[in-house]
Amino acid sequence: MSGKKRGLSMEEKRTKLMEIFFETKDFWQLKELEKMAPKMKGIVTQSVKEVLDGLVSDAMVNTEKIGTSNYFWAFPSAGLQTRKRILDDLTSEHASLEKKKKELDSQIEAARSGREDSDERDEMLKEIQQLEREQAAYKDELQKFKDCDPAVLREQEKYTNQARLAANRWTENIFALQSYCAQNFNISSQQFYESFDLPQDFDTL
């Protein structure tokens, strides 16, 4: 078997880095920790920053920028208070969730009341389904008569009147053009109509 030493897990690295702070009760810069952590606790240099960032995020290690440098520290008493605060927060959240769960359970139980399986309930569900099918059929039937809807008919009548007025305007324009041709070019109405493929009974609507 290989005698290669197993590397530290992330949790072990966190514990050992905290030990440096607790044992020295001193303030550290990142570069100092990266240099001392491998010697003091066997934490590889490359992982010190990641472990330290995690501890800072979890409020286990304090940090402060002084001048151009960042300093890190943690004292046993402060760490205990932090862990106690986190535990209190989690305990409070757990109690709140438990209360919410009981409320939801009560609501579910109340909603289930009266919905127990029974012949009467089954019959009512079947009747509801039948009514829903009939409603869908009535909607389909109603759609067929949409063209007879008074509102639709009024809208069609409106557009029909507009189209008729427009057609009559163009008819009057053609009459004016025919009159102009008769007066200025001596073209009869028959010749004019034949030239433009217009019927002899061409007139307004």
N, CA, C and O of each residue as an XYZ file, in Angstrom:
820
protein
N       0.831     -1.207      0.000
C       0.000      0.000      0.000
C       0.865      1.256      0.000
O       1.983      1.253      0.516
N       0.346      2.303     -0.571
C       1.089      3.551     -0.643
C       1.119      4.212      0.729
O       0.144      4.172      1.480
N       2.263      4.823      1.037
C       2.392      5.496      2.324
C       2.094      6.972      2.226
O       2.444      7.740      3.122
N       1.448      7.380      1.141
C       1.149      8.794      0.936
C       0.176      9.282      1.986
O      -0.848      8.643      2.231
N       0.480     10.403      2.606
C      -0.339     10.957      3.683
C      -1.604     11.579      3.117
O      -1.565     12.309      2.127
N      -2.733     11.279      3.765
C      -4.003     11.832      3.323
C      -4.072     13.328      3.612
O      -3.678     13.777      4.688
N      -4.577     14.100      2.641
C      -4.714     15.538      2.825
C      -5.835     15.871      3.789
O      -6.706     15.043      4.058
N      -5.809     17.074      4.301
C      -6.828     17.515      5.242
C      -8.139     17.829      4.508
O      -8.134     18.359      3.397
N      -9.245     17.493      5.147
C     -10.544     17.874      4.579
C     -10.772     19.359      4.837
O     -10.053     19.980      5.620
N     -11.759     19.911      4.184
C     -12.059     21.331      4.374
C     -12.420     21.620      5.825
O     -11.981     22.627      6.380
N     -13.212     20.753      6.447
C     -13.599     20.981      7.838
C     -12.384     20.924      8.766
O     -12.297     21.689      9.727
N     -11.451     20.019      8.479
C     -10.228     19.921      9.282
C      -9.368     21.180      9.119
O      -8.775     21.672     10.079
N      -9.315     21.682      7.895
C      -8.553     22.914      7.643
C      -9.173     24.082      8.398
O      -8.452     24.903      8.965
N     -10.484     24.167      8.411
C     -11.156     25.246      9.128
C     -10.842     25.172     10.627
O     -10.537     26.177     11.269
N     -10.928     23.953     11.160
C     -10.664     23.770     12.595
C      -9.236     24.162     12.948
O      -8.995     24.850     13.940
N      -8.294     23.713     12.122
C      -6.884     23.978     12.420
C      -6.540     25.463     12.244
O      -5.726     26.001     12.995
N      -7.150     26.122     11.264
C      -6.888     27.545     11.090
C      -7.453     28.329     12.273
O      -6.844     29.299     12.726
N      -8.624     27.906     12.777
C      -9.182     28.554     13.964
C      -8.261     28.344     15.164
O      -8.136     29.227     16.013
N      -7.618     27.182     15.236
C      -6.696     26.912     16.348
C      -5.537     27.905     16.358
O      -5.065     28.306     17.422
N      -5.079     28.300     15.163
C      -3.985     29.281     15.093
C      -4.424     30.580     15.759
O      -3.684     31.159     16.554
N      -5.638     31.035     15.429
C      -6.138     32.278     16.031
C      -6.303     32.123     17.543
O      -5.883     32.992     18.306
N      -6.915     31.017     17.975
C      -7.185     30.832     19.406
C      -5.904     30.663     20.226
O      -5.796     31.178     21.339
N      -4.941     29.940     19.668
C      -3.705     29.664     20.404
C      -2.790     30.884     20.480
O      -2.147     31.117     21.504
N      -2.731     31.655     19.409
C      -1.822     32.811     19.383
C      -2.470     34.070     19.944
O      -1.786     34.962     20.447
N      -3.817     34.133     19.851
C      -4.557     35.336     20.282
C      -3.927     36.590     19.679
O      -3.734     37.601     20.353
N      -3.613     36.490     18.385
C      -2.907     37.574     17.702
C      -3.663     37.963     16.438
O      -4.611     37.295     16.027
N      -3.214     39.069     15.829
C      -3.773     39.555     14.574
C      -2.870     39.098     13.438
O      -1.645     39.138     13.550
N      -3.494     38.657     12.331
C      -2.724     38.105     11.225
C      -3.125     38.755      9.907
O      -4.269     39.164      9.704
N      -2.126     38.835      9.013
C      -2.405     39.183      7.629
C      -2.440     37.885      6.816
O      -1.910     36.861      7.247
N      -3.062     37.936      5.648
C      -3.194     36.739      4.828
C      -1.832     36.137      4.489
O      -1.645     34.924      4.581
N      -0.888     36.984      4.101
C       0.430     36.474      3.722
C       1.112     35.770      4.888
O       1.808     34.771      4.703
N       0.904     36.301      6.094
C       1.500     35.683      7.278
C       0.879     34.311      7.533
O       1.577     33.353      7.867
N      -0.440     34.232      7.372
C      -1.126     32.951      7.568
C      -0.703     31.935      6.518
O      -0.505     30.760      6.827
N      -0.563     32.391      5.270
C      -0.140     31.484      4.201
C       1.267     30.942      4.461
O       1.608     29.848      4.011
N       2.063     31.697      5.174
C       3.427     31.268      5.488
C       3.464     30.357      6.716
O       4.219     29.385      6.746
N       2.637     30.675      7.748
C       2.717     29.953      9.009
C       1.799     28.729      9.071
O       2.132     27.744      9.730
N       0.655     28.778      8.398
C      -0.314     27.682      8.488
C       0.272     26.330      8.084
O      -0.001     25.337      8.759
N       1.077     26.245      6.999
C       1.663     24.942      6.651
C       2.596     24.423      7.756
O       2.629     23.224      8.033
N       3.346     25.326      8.377
C       4.300     24.903      9.405
C       3.585     24.534     10.706
O       3.933     23.547     11.353
N       2.576     25.343     11.086
C       1.932     25.149     12.385
C       0.859     24.053     12.366
O       0.704     23.301     13.329
N       0.110     23.978     11.232
C      -1.036     23.067     11.226
C      -1.112     22.165     10.000
O      -2.057     21.389      9.856
N      -0.127     22.263      9.122
C      -0.126     21.382      7.955
C      -1.155     21.737      6.898
O      -1.555     20.886      6.104
N      -1.584     22.990      6.886
C      -2.540     23.447      5.858
C      -1.737     23.965      4.673
O      -0.897     24.850      4.836
N      -1.983     23.431      3.492
C      -1.198     23.846      2.330
C      -1.452     25.323      2.038
O      -2.564     25.820      2.216
N      -0.416     26.010      1.590
C      -0.490     27.454      1.353
C      -1.622     27.836      0.404
O      -2.315     28.830      0.620
N      -1.805     27.029     -0.663
C      -2.779     27.386     -1.698
C      -4.221     27.408     -1.194
O      -5.075     28.056     -1.800
N      -4.500     26.710     -0.094
C      -5.889     26.633      0.365
C      -6.192     27.578      1.528
O      -7.341     27.668      1.961
N      -5.184     28.279      2.037
C      -5.385     29.137      3.203
C      -6.412     30.231      2.927
O      -7.294     30.472      3.751
N      -6.307     30.894      1.775
C      -7.222     32.012      1.466
C      -8.663     31.514      1.376
O      -9.575     32.158      1.894
N      -8.871     30.376      0.724
C     -10.228     29.844      0.582
C     -10.823     29.508      1.950
O     -11.980     29.826      2.225
N     -10.030     28.867      2.798
C     -10.504     28.502      4.132
C     -10.800     29.767      4.942
O     -11.823     29.849      5.622
N      -9.908     30.745      4.866
C     -10.076     31.988      5.615
C     -11.324     32.738      5.155
O     -12.080     33.249      5.982
N     -11.546     32.807      3.835
C     -12.740     33.492      3.308
C     -14.012     32.831      3.823
O     -14.988     33.506      4.148
N     -13.989     31.505      3.891
C     -15.164     30.793      4.385
C     -15.440     31.091      5.848
O     -16.592     31.258      6.247
N     -14.384     31.160      6.648
C     -14.549     31.468      8.069
C     -15.048     32.896      8.282
O     -15.864     33.148      9.168
N     -14.556     33.822      7.470
C     -15.020     35.210      7.546
C     -16.501     35.294      7.169
O     -17.279     35.986      7.826
N     -16.887     34.570      6.086
C     -18.293     34.577      5.650
C     -19.209     34.019      6.716
O     -20.346     34.469      6.859
N     -18.717     33.028      7.479
C     -19.518     32.414      8.537
C     -19.420     33.173      9.863
O     -19.924     32.716     10.888
N     -18.762     34.343      9.828
C     -18.617     35.194     11.023
C     -17.829     34.506     12.126
O     -18.002     34.818     13.304
N     -16.970     33.576     11.752
C     -16.113     32.913     12.734
C     -14.811     33.681     12.935
O     -14.193     33.607     13.997
N     -14.399     34.420     11.904
C     -13.176     35.217     11.952
C     -13.531     36.659     11.630
O     -14.310     36.923     10.715
N     -12.962     37.589     12.381
C     -13.178     39.013     12.147
C     -12.103     39.547     11.207
O     -10.988     39.027     11.159
N     -12.447     40.573     10.474
C     -11.468     41.192      9.579
C     -11.653     42.700      9.588
O     -12.768     43.194      9.755
N     -10.565     43.427      9.408
C     -10.603     44.881      9.381
C      -9.443     45.373      8.525
O      -8.328     44.857      8.605
N      -9.730     46.394      7.697
C      -8.683     46.980      6.879
C      -8.064     48.152      7.637
O      -8.753     49.096      8.021
N      -6.772     48.071      7.840
C      -6.034     49.131      8.523
C      -4.960     49.636      7.564
O      -4.010     48.921      7.245
N      -5.121     50.860      7.117
C      -4.209     51.381      6.100
C      -4.457     50.656      4.792
O      -5.571     50.671      4.267
N      -3.432     50.030      4.273
C      -3.575     49.284      3.011
C      -3.622     47.781      3.246
O      -3.647     47.008      2.288
N      -3.635     47.353      4.518
C      -3.575     45.927      4.829
C      -4.843     45.452      5.525
O      -5.472     46.194      6.279
N      -5.208     44.193      5.254
C      -6.335     43.560      5.915
C      -5.815     42.668      7.046
O      -4.900     41.870      6.845
N      -6.401     42.811      8.219
C      -6.000     42.018      9.374
C      -7.160     41.094      9.777
O      -8.334     41.448      9.666
N      -6.788     39.912     10.243
C      -7.774     38.908     10.629
C      -7.494     38.472     12.060
O      -6.338     38.373     12.471
N      -8.572     38.207     12.830
C      -8.384     37.727     14.192
C      -9.647     37.023     14.667
O     -10.734     37.214     14.121
N      -9.476     36.222     15.678
C     -10.595     35.531     16.304
C     -10.164     35.101     17.700
O      -9.088     34.527     17.871
N     -10.997     35.377     18.695
C     -10.696     34.997     20.067
C     -11.691     33.929     20.512
O     -12.838     33.933     20.064
N     -11.275     33.027     21.375
C     -12.162     31.937     21.808
C     -13.498     32.428     22.329
O     -14.540     31.861     21.999
N     -13.478     33.486     23.146
C     -14.732     33.986     23.711
C     -15.654     34.528     22.621
O     -16.862     34.293     22.651
N     -15.078     35.259     21.651
C     -15.867     35.807     20.549
C     -16.411     34.688     19.678
O     -17.549     34.745     19.211
N     -15.581     33.661     19.464
C     -16.029     32.531     18.649
C     -17.194     31.814     19.302
O     -18.140     31.400     18.633
N     -17.111     31.671     20.643
C     -18.198     31.025     21.373
C     -19.483     31.836     21.267
O     -20.565     31.279     21.078
N     -19.357     33.160     21.390
C     -20.533     34.019     21.281
C     -21.140     33.941     19.877
O     -22.360     33.915     19.718
N     -20.273     33.906     18.868
C     -20.760     33.815     17.491
C     -21.510     32.520     17.271
O     -22.596     32.512     16.692
N     -20.924     31.415     17.738
C     -21.574     30.122     17.571
C     -22.889     30.079     18.340
O     -23.869     29.500     17.871
N     -22.908     30.698     19.532
C     -24.149     30.730     20.310
C     -25.220     31.534     19.590
O     -26.388     31.146     19.565
N     -24.811     32.674     18.995
C     -25.782     33.499     18.262
C     -26.344     32.741     17.061
O     -27.546     32.777     16.796
N     -25.446     32.047     16.332
C     -25.900     31.265     15.176
C     -26.855     30.164     15.635
O     -27.881     29.917     15.001
N     -26.503     29.498     16.756
C     -27.361     28.433     17.272
C     -28.723     28.995     17.686
O     -29.759     28.383     17.427
N     -28.711     30.163     18.330
C     -29.974     30.785     18.742
C     -30.830     31.127     17.521
O     -32.042     30.909     17.521
N     -30.183     31.669     16.476
C     -30.917     32.023     15.256
C     -31.539     30.781     14.622
O     -32.693     30.792     14.195
N     -30.739     29.703     14.573
C     -31.247     28.471     13.970
C     -32.365     27.871     14.807
O     -33.339     27.345     14.268
N     -32.224     27.950     16.134
C     -33.267     27.429     17.014
C     -34.562     28.210     16.827
O     -35.648     27.633     16.777
N     -34.430     29.544     16.724
C     -35.607     30.388     16.523
C     -36.268     30.091     15.181
O     -37.492     30.009     15.084
N     -35.442     29.932     14.147
C     -35.976     29.632     12.821
C     -36.668     28.275     12.816
O     -37.719     28.105     12.198
N     -36.065     27.304     13.517
C     -36.664     25.970     13.586
C     -38.026     26.031     14.273
O     -38.983     25.402     13.822
N     -38.110     26.793     15.368
C     -39.377     26.929     16.080
C     -40.437     27.589     15.199
O     -41.605     27.202     15.213
N     -40.004     28.597     14.433
C     -40.929     29.286     13.535
C     -41.451     28.340     12.456
O     -42.638     28.344     12.130
N     -40.544     27.530     11.909
C     -40.947     26.574     10.865
C     -41.872     25.502     11.433
O     -42.816     25.074     10.769
N     -41.598     25.072     12.660
C     -42.465     24.083     13.301
C     -43.875     24.642     13.480
O     -44.864     23.948     13.245
N     -43.955     25.914     13.903
C     -45.255     26.555     14.074
C     -45.986     26.650     12.742
O     -47.183     26.376     12.654
N     -45.240     27.045     11.694
C     -45.837     27.152     10.363
C     -46.329     25.793      9.873
O     -47.383     25.689      9.247
N     -45.546     24.751     10.169
C     -45.932     23.405      9.754
C     -47.238     22.977     10.427
O     -48.113     22.397      9.783
N     -47.365     23.268     11.727
C     -48.595     22.918     12.442
C     -49.792     23.665     11.865
O     -50.878     23.100     11.732
N     -49.588     24.952     11.518
C     -50.677     25.734     10.934
C     -51.112     25.145      9.593
O     -52.304     25.043      9.301
N     -50.112     24.754      8.774
C     -50.427     24.165      7.468
C     -51.121     22.816      7.628
O     -52.040     22.487      6.878
N     -50.667     22.031      8.622
C     -51.313     20.740      8.872
C     -52.773     20.936      9.252
O     -53.646     20.185      8.817
N     -53.030     21.963     10.076
C     -54.407     22.257     10.484
C     -55.252     22.676      9.284
O     -56.407     22.268      9.153
N     -54.660     23.499      8.404
C     -55.382     23.947      7.213
C     -55.695     22.780      6.281
O     -56.779     22.700      5.703
N     -54.727     21.880      6.148
C     -54.938     20.701      5.291
C     -56.048     19.830      5.865
O     -56.907     19.335      5.136
N     -56.016     19.650      7.184
C     -57.038     18.827      7.834
C     -58.413     19.444      7.658
O     -59.391     18.743      7.401
N     -58.482     20.788      7.801
C     -59.769     21.472      7.625
C     -60.259     21.357      6.191
O     -61.455     21.199      5.943
N     -59.317     21.438      5.241
C     -59.695     21.342      3.825
C     -60.190     19.950      3.479
O     -61.043     19.786      2.607
N     -59.652     18.942      4.166
C     -60.062     17.557      3.891
C     -61.428     17.238      4.482
O     -62.117     16.321      4.034
N     -61.810     18.017      5.502
C     -63.079     17.765      6.169
C     -64.234     17.894      5.179
O     -64.346     18.903      4.483
N     -65.074     16.897      5.117
C     -66.213     16.923      4.197
C     -65.872     16.400      2.817
O     -66.739     16.317      1.948
N     -64.598     16.043      2.609
C     -64.203     15.524      1.303
C     -63.882     14.035      1.358
O     -63.261     13.489      0.446
N     -64.311     13.387      2.438
C     -64.063     11.966      2.541
C     -64.808     11.235      1.432
O     -65.888     11.653      1.015
N     -64.227     10.152      0.965
C     -64.855      9.370     -0.094
C     -66.198      8.825      0.369
O     -66.313      8.249      1.451
N     -67.215      9.019     -0.474
C     -68.544      8.487     -0.178
C     -69.301      8.382     -1.495
O     -68.916      8.986     -2.496
N     -70.387      7.604     -1.482
C     -71.196      7.445     -2.696
C     -71.784      8.785     -3.114
O     -71.841      9.108     -4.301
N     -72.225      9.570     -2.115
C     -72.821     10.871     -2.416
C     -71.802     11.808     -3.072
O     -72.118     12.514     -4.029
N     -70.575     11.800     -2.541
C     -69.523     12.668     -3.107
C     -69.185     12.228     -4.523
O     -69.002     13.065     -5.407
N     -69.103     10.921     -4.744
C     -68.807     10.411     -6.090
C     -69.875     10.835     -7.083
O     -69.569     11.209     -8.215
N     -71.144     10.774     -6.650
C     -72.243     11.170     -7.530
C     -72.166     12.658     -7.861
O     -72.407     13.070     -8.995
N     -71.824     13.459     -6.846
C     -71.711     14.904     -7.059
C     -70.565     15.215     -8.025
O     -70.703     16.087     -8.883
N     -69.447     14.518     -7.893
C     -68.321     14.731     -8.804
C     -68.706     14.364    -10.230
O     -68.344     15.062    -11.177
N     -69.450     13.251    -10.383
C     -69.885     12.845    -11.727
C     -70.814     13.890    -12.322
O     -70.740     14.198    -13.511
N     -71.709     14.442    -11.465
C     -72.639     15.467    -11.946
C     -71.892     16.728    -12.363
O     -72.237     17.355    -13.365
N     -70.865     17.102    -11.594
C     -70.056     18.275    -11.941
C     -69.362     18.063    -13.280
O     -69.342     18.957    -14.125
N     -68.792     16.870    -13.469
C     -68.113     16.565    -14.730
C     -69.083     16.627    -15.908
O     -68.738     17.124    -16.980
N     -70.325     16.107    -15.697
C     -71.325     16.137    -16.753
C     -71.710     17.579    -17.094
O     -71.854     17.931    -18.265
N     -71.874     18.403    -16.063
C     -72.215     19.810    -16.288
C     -71.094     20.538    -17.020
O     -71.356     21.384    -17.875
N     -69.842     20.211    -16.686
C     -68.705     20.834    -17.373
C     -68.693     20.451    -18.846
O     -68.395     21.283    -19.703
N     -69.018     19.183    -19.147
C     -69.074     18.756    -20.557
C     -70.189     19.478    -21.300
O     -70.014     19.900    -22.442
N     -71.354     19.619    -20.634
C     -72.475     20.323    -21.270
C     -72.131     21.789    -21.509
O     -72.483     22.355    -22.543
N     -71.436     22.404    -20.538
C     -71.045     23.809    -20.704
C     -70.114     23.964    -21.899
O     -70.249     24.908    -22.678
N     -69.157     23.029    -22.045
C     -68.231     23.084    -23.179
C     -68.990     22.933    -24.498
O     -68.674     23.597    -25.486
N     -70.005     22.043    -24.503
C     -70.796     21.837    -25.726
C     -71.587     23.095    -26.074
O     -71.688     23.469    -27.243
N     -72.154     23.753    -25.041
C     -72.917     24.991    -25.277
C     -72.008     26.093    -25.826
O     -72.413     26.870    -26.690
N     -70.782     26.151    -25.316
C     -69.840     27.154    -25.819
C     -69.526     26.916    -27.289
O     -69.461     27.858    -28.079
N     -69.329     25.635    -27.656
C     -69.068     25.302    -29.061
C     -70.264     25.690    -29.933
O     -70.092     26.231    -31.025
N     -71.485     25.408    -29.442
C     -72.696     25.731    -30.194
C     -72.847     27.246    -30.340
O     -73.232     27.749    -31.395
N     -72.535     27.957    -29.261
C     -72.637     29.420    -29.283
C     -71.660     30.023    -30.284
O     -71.960     31.032    -30.922
N     -70.492     29.401    -30.419
C     -69.491     29.891    -31.351
C     -70.000     29.848    -32.794
O     -69.643     30.687    -33.621
N     -70.844     28.846    -33.074
C     -71.378     28.701    -34.436
C     -72.275     29.883    -34.809
O     -72.376     30.242    -35.982
N     -72.928     30.487    -33.810
C     -73.862     31.586    -34.075
C     -73.224     32.946    -33.845
O     -73.916     33.959    -33.741
N     -71.897     32.959    -33.766
C     -71.199     34.219    -33.516
C     -71.492     35.245    -34.606
O     -71.585     36.442    -34.333
N     -71.639     34.763    -35.854
C     -71.886     35.686    -36.967
C     -73.229     36.391    -36.841
O     -73.455     37.418    -37.480
N     -74.125     35.840    -36.015
C     -75.433     36.465    -35.813
C     -75.450     37.377    -34.590
O     -76.494     37.916    -34.221
N     -74.342     37.537    -33.999
C     -74.230     38.405    -32.817
C     -74.560     39.838    -33.237
O     -73.957     40.354    -34.178
N     -75.514     40.496    -32.552
C     -75.892     41.873    -32.925
C     -74.701     42.822    -32.994
O     -74.640     43.685    -33.869
N     -73.774     42.664    -32.090
C     -72.606     43.545    -32.105
C     -71.773     43.310    -33.363
O     -71.278     44.256    -33.976
N     -71.622     42.029    -33.745
C     -70.866     41.702    -34.957
C     -71.591     42.245    -36.182
O     -70.960     42.784    -37.091
N     -72.934     42.103    -36.208
C     -73.711     42.601    -37.353
C     -73.601     44.116    -37.476
O     -73.479     44.648    -38.579
N     -73.645     44.814    -36.328
C     -73.512     46.277    -36.365
C     -72.145     46.687    -36.906
O     -72.032     47.656    -37.657
N     -71.121     45.953    -36.525
C     -69.779     46.270    -36.998
C     -69.674     46.037    -38.510
O     -69.067     46.830    -39.231
N     -70.277     44.933    -38.978
C     -70.265     44.652    -40.419
C     -71.038     45.713    -41.200
O     -70.618     46.131    -42.279
N     -72.176     46.144    -40.641
C     -72.978     47.182    -41.309
C     -72.195     48.491    -41.406
O     -72.274     49.206    -42.405
N     -71.437     48.791    -40.348
C     -70.621     50.011    -40.339
C     -69.605     49.975    -41.478
O     -69.477     50.941    -42.231
N     -68.877     48.851    -41.603
C     -67.864     48.742    -42.655
C     -68.494     48.695    -44.049
O     -67.912     49.189    -45.015
N     -69.698     48.092    -44.150
C     -70.388     48.035    -45.445
C     -70.759     49.441    -45.915
O     -70.584     49.771    -47.088
N     -71.271     50.268    -45.002
C     -71.626     51.648    -45.349
C     -70.401     52.448    -45.777
O     -70.455     53.234    -46.723
N     -69.297     52.236    -45.065
C     -68.065     52.938    -45.419
C     -67.593     52.533    -46.819
O     -67.162     53.372    -47.609
N     -67.684     51.229    -47.109
C     -67.265     50.742    -48.433
C     -68.176     51.284    -49.532
O     -67.705     51.627    -50.616
N     -69.496     51.364    -49.252
C     -70.449     51.884    -50.250
C     -70.168     53.359    -50.553
O     -70.195     53.780    -51.709
N     -69.899     54.138    -49.500
C     -69.612     55.560    -49.701
C     -68.328     55.742    -50.519
O     -68.257     56.612    -51.387
N     -67.329     54.924    -50.239
C     -66.074     55.021    -50.983
C     -66.287     54.663    -52.443
O     -65.760     55.325    -53.337
N     -67.077     53.593    -52.684
C     -67.346     53.177    -54.066
C     -68.087     54.268    -54.834
O     -67.802     54.507    -56.007
N     -69.035     54.926    -54.176
C     -69.798     55.987    -54.840
C     -68.915     57.195    -55.149
O     -69.099     57.866    -56.165
N     -67.938     57.471    -54.247
C     -67.020     58.586    -54.536
C     -66.219     58.306    -55.804
O     -66.039     59.189    -56.643
N     -65.742     57.073    -55.936
C     -64.982     56.730    -57.146
C     -65.878     56.744    -58.380
O     -65.439     57.109    -59.470
N     -67.151     56.340    -58.200
C     -68.086     56.369    -59.337
C     -68.307     57.814    -59.807
O     -68.325     58.084    -61.008
N     -68.474     58.734    -58.857
C     -68.648     60.147    -59.198
C     -67.391     60.683    -59.894
O     -67.482     61.495    -60.815
N     -66.226     60.225    -59.447
C     -64.987     60.656    -60.102
C     -64.928     60.176    -61.550
O     -64.458     60.892    -62.434
N     -65.415     58.948    -61.782
C     -65.426     58.403    -63.154
C     -66.401     59.194    -64.027
O     -66.124     59.483    -65.191
N     -67.555     59.538    -63.433
C     -68.516     60.348    -64.189
C     -67.899     61.694    -64.574
O     -68.096     62.174    -65.690
N     -67.164     62.291    -63.661
C     -66.535     63.581    -63.934
C     -65.491     63.431    -65.034
O     -65.359     64.297    -65.898
N     -64.738     62.304    -64.994
C     -63.729     62.064    -66.025
C     -64.387     61.844    -67.393
O     -63.887     62.326    -68.410
N     -65.521     61.107    -67.412
C     -66.241     60.853    -68.667
C     -66.766     62.165    -69.261
O     -66.713     62.370    -70.474
N     -67.276     63.053    -68.390
C     -67.793     64.343    -68.851
C     -66.656     65.194    -69.417
O     -66.832     65.882    -70.422
N     -65.493     65.146    -68.773
C     -64.339     65.917    -69.247
C     -63.909     65.424    -70.631
O     -63.615     66.227    -71.517
N     -63.875     64.096    -70.810
C     -63.466     63.530    -72.101
C     -64.464     63.886    -73.204
O     -64.075     64.118    -74.348
N     -65.765     63.928    -72.849
C     -66.794     64.252    -73.839
C     -66.660     65.706    -74.281
O     -66.816     66.009    -75.464
N     -66.371     66.606    -73.343
C     -66.294     68.015    -73.650
C     -65.001     68.387    -74.384
O     -65.012     69.237    -75.274
N     -63.901     67.757    -74.011
C     -62.616     68.167    -74.546
C     -62.104     67.286    -75.696
O     -61.305     67.744    -76.512
N     -62.556     66.034    -75.765
C     -62.044     65.121    -76.808
C     -63.157     64.543    -77.655
O     -62.912     63.682    -78.500
N     -64.399     65.015    -77.436
C     -65.548     64.579    -78.227
C     -65.705     63.052    -78.183
O     -66.005     62.421    -79.196
N     -65.498     62.471    -76.995
C     -65.643     61.020    -76.815
C     -67.005     60.767    -76.205
O     -67.327     61.318    -75.152
N     -67.808     59.940    -76.855
C     -69.144     59.652    -76.350
C     -69.048     58.777    -75.106
O     -68.021     58.155    -74.835
N     -70.155     58.749    -74.354
C     -70.174     57.932    -73.134
C     -70.006     56.458    -73.468
O     -69.375     55.721    -72.711
N     -70.584     56.006    -74.633
C     -70.452     54.600    -75.021
C     -68.994     54.258    -75.293
O     -68.493     53.232    -74.832
N     -68.297     55.144    -76.064
C     -66.880     54.914    -76.339
C     -66.050     54.896    -75.041
O     -65.133     54.090    -74.881
N     -66.395     55.790    -74.143
C     -65.665     55.876    -72.865
C     -65.817     54.581    -72.074
O     -64.837     54.021    -71.583
N     -67.085     54.106    -71.955
C     -67.342     52.885    -71.190
C     -66.647     51.685    -71.817
O     -66.088     50.837    -71.121
N     -66.694     51.628    -73.166
C     -66.074     50.498    -73.841
C     -64.551     50.522    -73.663
O     -63.923     49.472    -73.527
N     -63.967     51.711    -73.664
C     -62.515     51.835    -73.512
C     -62.034     51.321    -72.155
O     -60.929     50.790    -72.038
N     -62.871     51.486    -71.136
C     -62.479     51.070    -69.776
C     -63.242     49.830    -69.301
O     -63.265     49.532    -68.107
N     -63.866     49.111    -70.238
C     -64.608     47.873    -69.915
C     -65.643     48.111    -68.823
O     -65.799     47.299    -67.911
N     -66.350     49.238    -68.930
C     -67.390     49.530    -67.954
C     -68.740     49.188    -68.571
O     -68.940     49.413    -69.765
N     -69.671     48.651    -67.787
C     -71.018     48.333    -68.318
C     -71.772     49.610    -68.628
O     -71.494     50.657    -68.043
N     -72.729     49.531    -69.545
C     -73.502     50.700    -69.950
C     -74.400     51.227    -68.816
O     -74.735     52.410    -68.757
N     -74.776     50.291    -67.913
C     -75.646     50.704    -66.818
C     -74.837     51.084    -65.560
O     -75.356     51.088    -64.443
N     -73.545     51.401    -65.783
C     -72.666     51.785    -64.682
C     -73.259     52.974    -63.919
O     -73.578     53.999    -64.522
N     -73.409     52.840    -62.574
C     -74.036     53.901    -61.799
C     -73.621     53.747    -60.335
O     -72.965     52.779    -59.950
N     -74.025     54.728    -59.539
C     -73.733     54.669    -58.098
C     -74.547     53.556    -57.442
O     -75.554     53.100    -57.983
N     -74.096     53.135    -56.283
C     -74.791     52.058    -55.548
C     -75.965     52.628    -54.772
O     -76.675     51.887    -54.092
